[in-house]
Amino acid sequence: MLGIIGIFLPILPTTPFLLLSAALYFRGSTRLYDWLLGHPHLGPYIKNFREHRAIPLRVKILSVSMVWITLLNCAIFVAEEWWLRLFFVLLAVAITVHILHYKTLKK
């Protein structure tokens, strides 16, 4: 569930939660594991990451863009303290570095 929420909220990491779900389903429920890997949207995402340890370029661009839009919005319009604004910007930098650390999946 957190993996699906993470698709829409850039603060929550989608991939680790989906991979954790797949690992737990593999150990606990073959039916749920098969359902997750057979899902038309989530299945290929999990399979590609597990097999290639890479993220498609479109997903990288979308992810990094959403991170910066969200965290800059928080830094400019929500945070009132300078250290909190700095925290949001540094968090955006850290997430961007993490996302760009993975290879780009070429289809």
Helices and strands as residue ranges (DSSP letters): H 2-8, H 14-28, H 30-38, H 42-52, E 54-56, H 57-73, I 74-78, H 82-101, E 103-105
